[in-house]
């Protein structure tokens, strides 16, 4: 059976509520899923209940934003089998939430300075109580015809190099890894292609340094990865004795990504489960 270990709900920047994920997983032919919202655990309870009712195995997860340490790319850390009540993880989430709340007004101000008529209140309404992030700003830009699509909004305005881009203060990868371990979970590097490493040597050096910090795994299968990249990531994972994971990075209507694609075999989850059980013993 297929699984999908990378998804986002309305608790962060997705468009589907967490209570719908059980039915969505069944419709996609999935036997297990993980909800990995950005820097929040708010949707885990509802998603878990939904999956239980639908007969789908549920893995409590999260995707933490960390500092890349360089101007290129993004370094995100996926956590699996986490305890949402962990005090240490809660502290890290609070830090990241504060960083977002500081950056969002800065982006709005920068947009106003380049002639874009947008307010923070409009963005908060778009988020509907969820953790506010750049995708919500992008959605308002599209709705008000300042951009043709979410991707266009990022490219022209709020992505790296955009007219209103503002860097978010993140946490060091070591802090993210330690917090996930403190929560009884596994720490996995998300979508390594988005690191935007200069070359394969830079990629291996980056992953090797994360492995020394306690990284548990590598997301080899992802909607952004080509078959050649998947093979490369699998080789690197073997070299550093890292677990393999995979998922779609599903966001609902916000991105043209299909749940359950690419196909990830449930044997991947079996290996993750065993590693998580060893961690808490």
C-alpha positions as CSV (number, residue, x, y, z in Angstrom):
1,X,0.0,0.0,0.0
2,X,1.1,3.6,-0.6
3,X,1.7,6.2,2.0
4,X,2.2,10.0,2.1
5,X,4.3,11.5,4.8
6,X,4.3,15.2,3.9
7,X,1.1,17.2,3.9
8,X,-0.2,20.5,5.0
9,X,-3.7,21.6,6.3
10,X,-5.4,24.8,7.1
11,X,-3.6,24.8,10.4
12,X,-0.7,26.2,8.4
13,X,-0.8,27.0,4.6
14,X,-2.9,24.2,3.2
15,X,-6.5,24.6,2.0
16,X,-8.1,21.4,3.5
17,X,-9.1,21.3,7.1
18,X,-7.3,18.6,9.2
19,X,-10.5,16.8,10.0
20,X,-10.9,16.0,6.3
21,X,-7.6,14.1,5.9
22,X,-8.9,10.7,6.7
23,X,-11.4,10.7,3.9
24,X,-8.9,12.4,1.5
25,X,-6.3,9.6,2.3
26,X,-8.9,6.9,1.6
27,X,-9.8,8.6,-1.7
28,X,-6.2,8.7,-2.7
29,X,-5.7,5.0,-1.9
30,X,-3.3,5.6,1.0
31,X,-2.9,3.3,4.0
32,X,-1.0,5.9,6.1
33,X,-0.3,9.6,6.2
34,X,1.5,12.2,8.3
35,X,0.3,15.7,8.8
36,X,3.4,18.0,8.8
37,X,2.1,21.5,9.1
38,X,4.6,24.4,9.2
39,X,5.8,25.2,12.7
40,X,2.5,24.1,14.3
41,X,0.9,21.0,15.8
42,X,-2.6,22.6,15.9
43,X,-4.1,20.3,13.4
44,X,-2.8,17.0,14.7
45,X,-5.7,16.1,17.0
46,X,-8.4,16.6,14.4
47,X,-6.4,14.8,11.7
48,X,-5.7,11.9,13.9
49,X,-9.4,11.5,14.8
50,X,-10.3,11.7,11.1
51,X,-7.8,9.0,10.2
52,X,-8.9,6.7,13.0
53,X,-12.5,6.9,11.8
54,X,-11.4,6.2,8.2
55,X,-9.1,3.3,9.1
56,X,-5.9,5.1,8.0
57,X,-2.7,5.0,10.1
58,X,-1.7,8.4,11.3
59,X,1.7,9.7,12.1
60,X,1.9,12.9,14.1
61,X,4.3,15.2,12.4
62,X,5.5,18.8,11.9
63,X,7.8,20.7,9.5
64,X,10.1,23.1,11.3
65,X,11.7,26.1,9.5
66,X,15.5,26.4,10.2
67,X,18.3,28.7,9.1
68,X,20.1,27.6,6.0
69,X,23.2,29.6,7.1
70,X,23.6,30.8,3.5
71,X,21.7,33.0,1.2
72,X,20.7,30.1,-1.0
73,X,17.8,27.8,-0.5
74,X,15.7,26.7,2.5
75,X,16.4,24.0,5.1
76,X,13.3,22.5,6.6
77,X,13.2,19.7,9.2
78,X,10.4,17.2,9.2
79,X,9.5,15.5,12.5
80,X,7.7,12.2,12.8
81,X,6.1,10.3,15.7
82,X,6.3,13.4,17.8
83,X,4.6,14.0,21.2
84,X,2.6,17.2,20.7
85,X,2.7,17.8,24.4
86,X,6.5,18.1,24.5
87,X,7.5,21.3,26.4
88,X,10.8,21.6,24.5
89,X,9.0,21.3,21.1
90,X,6.4,23.8,22.3
91,X,9.2,26.3,23.1
92,X,10.6,26.0,19.6
93,X,7.2,26.4,18.0
94,X,6.7,29.6,20.1
95,X,10.0,31.0,18.8
96,X,9.1,30.3,15.2
97,X,5.5,31.7,15.6
98,X,7.0,34.9,17.0
99,X,9.4,35.1,14.0
100,X,6.5,34.8,11.6
101,X,4.5,37.4,13.4
102,X,7.4,39.8,13.2
103,X,8.1,39.2,9.5
104,X,4.6,39.4,8.2
105,X,4.1,43.2,8.9
106,X,7.5,43.9,7.4
107,X,6.4,42.2,4.2
108,X,3.2,44.1,4.1
109,X,5.0,47.4,4.6
110,X,7.4,46.5,1.8
111,X,4.6,45.7,-0.5
112,X,2.9,49.0,0.3
113,X,6.2,50.8,-0.5
114,X,6.2,49.3,-4.1
115,X,2.6,50.3,-4.7
116,X,0.7,47.2,-3.6
117,X,-2.5,48.0,-1.7
118,X,-2.7,45.2,0.9
119,X,-3.3,45.2,4.7
120,X,-2.3,42.8,7.4
121,X,-6.0,42.5,8.3
122,X,-6.7,41.1,4.8
123,X,-4.0,38.5,5.3
124,X,-5.3,37.5,8.7
125,X,-8.7,37.0,7.2
126,X,-7.2,34.9,4.4
127,X,-5.5,32.7,7.0
128,X,-8.7,32.2,8.9
129,X,-7.0,31.6,12.3
130,X,-4.2,29.4,11.0
131,X,-0.5,30.1,11.4
132,X,0.0,33.1,9.0
133,X,2.7,32.7,6.4
134,X,3.7,34.0,3.0
135,X,1.3,31.7,1.1
136,X,-1.6,33.6,2.7
137,X,0.0,36.9,1.6
138,X,0.4,35.4,-1.9
139,X,-3.3,34.4,-1.9
140,X,-4.4,37.9,-1.2
141,X,-2.1,39.2,-4.0
142,X,-3.7,36.8,-6.4
143,X,-7.2,37.7,-5.3
144,X,-6.5,41.4,-5.7
145,X,-4.9,40.8,-9.2
146,X,-1.4,41.8,-8.3
147,X,-0.2,38.4,-9.3
148,X,-1.5,35.7,-11.7
149,X,-0.8,32.8,-9.3
150,X,0.7,31.9,-5.9
151,X,4.0,31.1,-7.7
152,X,3.9,34.4,-9.6
153,X,3.3,36.2,-6.3
154,X,6.4,34.6,-4.8
155,X,8.5,35.2,-7.8
156,X,7.6,38.9,-8.2
157,X,7.1,40.0,-4.6
158,X,7.7,37.8,-1.6
159,X,10.1,35.0,-2.6
160,X,13.9,35.3,-2.5
161,X,14.8,38.2,-4.8
162,X,11.3,39.5,-4.9
163,X,10.5,43.2,-4.4
164,X,9.1,42.7,-0.8
165,X,11.1,39.7,0.4
166,X,12.1,39.7,4.0
167,X,14.1,37.0,5.6
168,X,12.6,35.2,8.5
169,X,14.6,34.7,11.6
170,X,14.8,30.9,12.1
171,X,16.4,28.4,14.4
172,X,19.6,26.5,14.0
173,X,19.1,23.0,12.6
174,X,20.6,21.5,15.7
175,X,17.9,23.2,17.8
176,X,15.2,21.7,15.5
177,X,16.8,18.2,15.7
178,X,17.2,18.3,19.5
179,X,13.6,19.5,19.9
180,X,12.2,16.7,17.7
181,X,14.3,14.2,19.6
182,X,13.1,15.6,23.0
183,X,9.5,15.1,21.7
184,X,10.3,11.4,21.1
185,X,10.4,11.9,17.3
186,X,12.6,11.5,14.3
187,X,14.3,14.4,12.5
188,X,14.2,14.2,8.7
189,X,15.6,16.7,6.2
190,X,12.8,17.8,4.0
191,X,13.0,18.2,0.1
192,X,16.9,18.4,-0.1
193,X,16.5,19.9,-3.7
194,X,15.2,23.1,-2.0
195,X,18.6,23.5,-0.3
196,X,19.7,24.8,-3.7
197,X,23.2,23.5,-3.1
198,X,25.9,24.7,-5.5
199,X,26.9,21.2,-6.5
200,X,26.9,17.6,-5.3
201,X,29.9,18.2,-3.1
202,X,28.1,21.1,-1.4
203,X,25.0,18.8,-1.0
204,X,27.0,16.0,0.6
205,X,28.8,18.4,2.9
206,X,25.5,19.9,4.1
207,X,23.9,16.5,4.7
208,X,27.0,15.2,6.3
209,X,27.1,18.1,8.8
210,X,23.4,17.5,9.6
211,X,24.1,13.8,10.2
212,X,26.7,14.8,12.8
213,X,24.0,16.9,14.5
214,X,21.8,13.8,14.9
215,X,19.7,13.9,11.7
216,X,17.7,10.6,11.4
217,X,16.6,10.6,7.8
218,X,16.3,12.2,4.4
219,X,13.2,12.8,2.3
220,X,14.2,11.1,-0.9
221,X,10.7,11.0,-2.6
222,X,9.1,14.4,-3.1
223,X,7.0,16.1,-5.7
224,X,9.9,18.4,-6.6
225,X,12.4,15.5,-7.1
226,X,13.3,14.0,-10.4
227,X,14.0,10.2,-10.7
228,X,17.8,11.0,-10.9
229,X,17.6,13.1,-7.8
230,X,15.8,10.4,-5.9
231,X,18.6,7.9,-6.7
232,X,21.2,10.4,-5.6
233,X,19.5,11.1,-2.3
234,X,19.1,7.4,-1.7
235,X,22.8,6.9,-2.2
236,X,23.7,9.8,0.2
237,X,21.3,8.4,2.8
238,X,23.0,5.0,2.6
239,X,26.4,6.7,3.0
240,X,25.4,8.5,6.2
241,X,23.2,5.7,7.5
242,X,20.0,7.8,7.3
243,X,16.4,6.6,7.0
244,X,14.5,7.3,3.8
245,X,11.1,9.0,3.8
246,X,8.8,10.5,1.1
247,X,5.7,12.5,0.6
248,X,3.9,14.8,-1.8
249,X,4.0,18.1,0.1
250,X,0.3,18.3,-0.5
251,X,-1.2,21.8,0.1
252,X,-4.7,21.3,-1.3
253,X,-5.8,23.9,-3.9
254,X,-2.8,26.2,-3.0
255,X,-0.4,24.1,-5.1
256,X,-0.8,21.8,-8.1
257,X,0.4,18.8,-6.1
258,X,-1.6,15.6,-5.9
259,X,-1.9,13.7,-2.6
260,X,0.0,10.4,-2.8
261,X,2.3,11.5,-5.6
262,X,5.1,10.4,-5.8
263,X,4.2,6.9,-4.7
264,X,5.9,5.9,-1.5
265,X,5.8,2.3,-0.3
266,X,4.6,1.5,3.2
267,X,7.9,-0.3,3.9
268,X,9.4,3.2,4.3
269,X,7.0,3.8,7.2
270,X,7.8,0.4,8.8
271,X,11.5,1.4,9.0
272,X,10.5,4.8,10.5
273,X,8.2,3.2,13.0
274,X,10.9,0.8,14.2
275,X,13.4,3.6,14.6
276,X,10.9,5.7,16.5
277,X,10.2,2.9,18.9
278,X,13.9,2.4,19.6
279,X,14.2,6.1,20.4
280,X,11.6,6.0,23.2
281,X,12.7,2.7,24.7
